[in-house]
Amino acid sequence: MAQIDYYFSTLSPFTYLGGTTLEQIAARHGATITYKPLDIVTLFARTGGVALPDRHIARKAYRLQELRRGAKKAGLPLNAKPMFFPTNPAPSSYAIITAQTAGGGDLGGLVHAILRAIWAEEKDIAESEVIRAALSDAGFAPDLADKGMLSAAEEYARNLEHAVTAGVFGSPFYVVDGAEMFWGHDRLDDLDRHLAGDL
């Protein structure tokens, strides 16, 4: 059974565009997923990336075109310049980490709900009520948003270290069995083919 380490930022529009395709692929191949939300700005700084505000104007313009095309292909609503971006990703990341530990709900649904909140619903994912609603909608106890903050913060920091060690440099990033790496929601087809033994 394959193991997928799923590294992502709850601020990433490209992670949002992946929808729940990863979960569908994993289910099809009997693979397990470990969700590893991380601090993308620090990851960029440590792996040679450039934070969005510091990118050249040409790269920013291209990003907007990619988001428009990606949203159309995915059939997902997307506001490429949402009201609450950037915001603090830590609270939503802590909630995902705590929910993963607690179990009992739809973790992929929770991740997508948080991403949808920022990129399609004009909500601030740093706000407790937004996180609590996403938890509840995904079948988790909403008060998980207020539990295990210290241990979740420690795990969040560890996810970053694990990402750097694993060679991760963006979001979303999928590492299969600690070896085969796929960067970007547009590589999910390749991940699918890899798990099928065709790539």
N, C-alpha and C positions, 0 to 999 in steps of 0.2 A: 504494500500500500504506500503510495507516494505521500510525502509530507511537503506542504507548501507554506513557506514563511512569507507572509504578505505584509510588506512594509508600505506604509502610506501616511499621508498627511490629511487631516480632516479639513484642511484649507485648499486642497488640490482639486481644481475643476476637471483635470484629466482623470483623477480617481473617480469623481462623480460620473463621468461619461462611461466608465466601465460598468455602471449599474450593478446588477447582481450576476453578471456573466461568470465571474470567477466561481461563485458558489454553484452555478449550474454545471460548469466544467468539472469541478471537484466531485460533485455528486455522480456525474456520469462515469467517472473513472475510479470511484471509491477512494479518492484522495482526502486527506485531512488538511485543514487550514489553521494556522496559528496567526492571529491578527496582531500586528506590531505597529500601532500608530507611533509616530515620531515627530520630532521638531525639525521640519524641513529646512528652515532658514539656517539652523546650525549645521545640518547635514550638508547643505550647499557650501557653507564656509569651510567645512572640513574635507570636502571632496572635489573642490575646484569648480563648483557651480556658482552662479550669480543670482542673487535675490532679485525678484521682479523689479523693484524700483530702480535698481542699478543697471539694468540691461539696456543695451542700445535700442534706440527708437525703432530700428528695423526689426529687431527680435520681438519687441512688444507688439508691433503691427502684425507680424506673422502669427504670433500667439493668438490674437483675436480672430484671425481667419481660420486657424486650426480649430478653435473652440466652436465657431459657427458651423463649420463643416462637420466636426465631430458630433455636435448636438443633433444635426439633421440626420446623420447616419445612424445614430443611436436611438433616434426617435424620442429624445428627452428635451424638455423645456430647459433653457439655460439663459440666464442674464450674465453676460460676460463681464459686466461691471456692476456687481451687486452692491447694495447699500452697506452691508456689514462685512466688508473685506478691505484690508485684512482685519482679523480679530484675534483674540487669544484662543489658540487651539487646544490649550492644556485641559480645560474642564471637559470638553467633549472626548478628548483622548483618554482621560482618566476614567470616564464613564464606560467607554468601550472596554478598557482593560479590566475594570471591576466586573462588568457584565460577563466577560469571557471567563473570569474566575468563578462567578456565581453559576453560570450555565442556566439552562431552562428556557431560553428565548431564541429568537432568530438574530444571530449576531450579524450576519450579512445584511439583513434588513435594517438593523440598527445603524450600521455604518452608512448605508445608502440614505437612510432617513436624515441623518445629520448632514451629509453632503448635499442632499436635496434642499434642506432648510436654507443653507447659505446660497446655493447656486440657482435655485428656482423659486424659493418662497420668501425671499427678502427677510430672513430671520437671522438674528445674532446667535451663533452657536456657542458663544461664551456665556449666554444667559441660562440660568438654572431651569427656568420654565420650558425653554426650548429643548434642552437635554432630557428633562423629565418626560416630556411628551413623546420624544423619540423612543425612549426606553419603554414606556408604556405601550406604544404602538407596536413595538417589536416583541412584546410578551415578557418584558422584564419588569421587576418592581421599580417604580419611578424613584424611590428613595435610594436606589443604588448611586444616583447622582451625588449623594451626600456621604457615601460610605467608602471606607478604604482609601481615602485620599493620599495618605502617606505612602502606603505600599504601592498604589497606582503611580504616584509621582516617581518612585524609585524604579518601577518597571518601565515607565516612559523614558527615563534616562538610560536604562539598560538597553532598550530597543535601539536607541541611537548608536550606542557603542557596538551592539551586534551588527547593525546596518553597516557601519564603517568597516568593521572586520570582514563582513561578508562581501564587500565590494559594491554595496548599494549606493546610488548617488542621485536618485530621483523618486518621484511618486506618480503612479503606483509602481511598485517593483515586486516581482515574484521570484522567489528562490526555491527551486525544487530539490529536495533531498540534500540541501546544503551545497549544491554544485551548479545545476543548470539555472541560468538567470534570464529573466525576461523583464524589460523595462517598458512601461507604458501600456495603457489600456488597449492600444492598437496592436499589441503583441499577444493578446489573449488567444487568438486563433493558433498562433505558434505554440503556446502553452498547451492548448488542447491537443494539437497534433503530437507534441512531445509525449504527453501522457498516454496517447494511443499507440506510441511506439513508431510513429511515422516520421519523426523529425529529431 
